[in-house]
Amino acid sequence: MDSAAILLEQRRSGRIEFTREQFEALLAPETPDAVVASMLTTLAMSSHSDAEASELTQAYVASGQQVVWDDASDVVDKHSTGCVGDDVSIVLAPLLAATGIRVAKISGSALRHCGGTLDKLRCIPGLCLDLTVREFVGCVEKVGFCIAGQSPELVPADGRTYALRKRTGTVDVLTLIAASVMSKKLATGAATIALEVKYGSGAVLATEAEALELAQLMRGIGERAGRRMLMSICDASQPLAPAAGPLLELREAVAVLRGGGSPVLREHVCALAEQIVRAVPTPDSGMPSHHRIDVVLRSGRAYEVFEEYVEQLRGDVNWLNNNLDTTTAPAIVTFHARRAAMYTGIDARPVGEAAQRLAAIDPSCGVRILAEPGRSLAAAEPVFEIHAPDPVAGYAYLEALGGHCHFQD
Ligand code: URA
């Protein structure tokens, strides 16, 4: 038996837990995929200590470069496990930057029925999100924040194991999710990491218990690495912003940055920003945190910082200012209340699934929700719109989603 096979056998029989060095050897580029796959299934099928989850995370981090800041004390990273209408990062990062807190964030594309921040930002013509580590750091230094895609220089072992997790049915293993997420957070070097773990119909995680378990795992990994961890657990049974689909969600995020937009999204972002502003020391720390956040949103400073980011990454600021609100899908069809009743909400998951399928054809397509849950509607009042590539597809989705709206007499 070779040394990897002996290690795997010892781990399966419960005689050892893997150390960081052993994980590094198992994750080395020359280790055959079959051995890495066997390591993943071994971890998926056995219990593990929190310390072992940290060792795996550190081995992922060691597989690539790490960002080193001169002073990381005011650098924050933020991650959400995702939900339908989760436009938080696009609002939060420039908002924090405008208050003097730097944000360095690696984002991802859509995961299942949850839209991805990168897909939304990619709607801005020209915006380049594939950055080297140097460009990423340069953007944070100049603008105050950067959101970019994962550089191949950072945590390459995560990219490889994620592909193998898909092939071995281990994508949903909480330890592997925690190590994958936290390795990217540790590699970007922020002193503070804010994590939103979401659960419910619109989220990747179905139950609050799963969300709590994942949150605890990630908190432990972060704290053992010496980072300040700010945690929130959120119910995501309704879409967070009233839209799903890349372009529609970008528009929702920008509307909040411009001082308007969805009150639910704005309040959610402001509450998270307040938690972060209170925790991270900056020269302005004497001013009440809610006041600082209010000022940068109302004054337009948060939106200006977002414009600076778009410009820095060669995106079309003119399009952002003049075309974002007028660019629409080829067909828009509206679902109306069939009778007078109180609208109590819509199941978030089918909204997200419909938006993913529509956006795969055209990123301007998706679902826009017009009615607020808890409001009484008259007969024929609009409830939601389908933005579709053509009217036939639009009416098909309208019919299907109509069955997921809930009303009370
Ligand atoms: N996001 C990640 O980066 N990794 C996972 O495994 C799941 C979500």
Residues whose N, C-alpha, C, O or C-beta is under 5 A from the ligand:
A	BS01	URA	V171 L176 I177 S180 V181
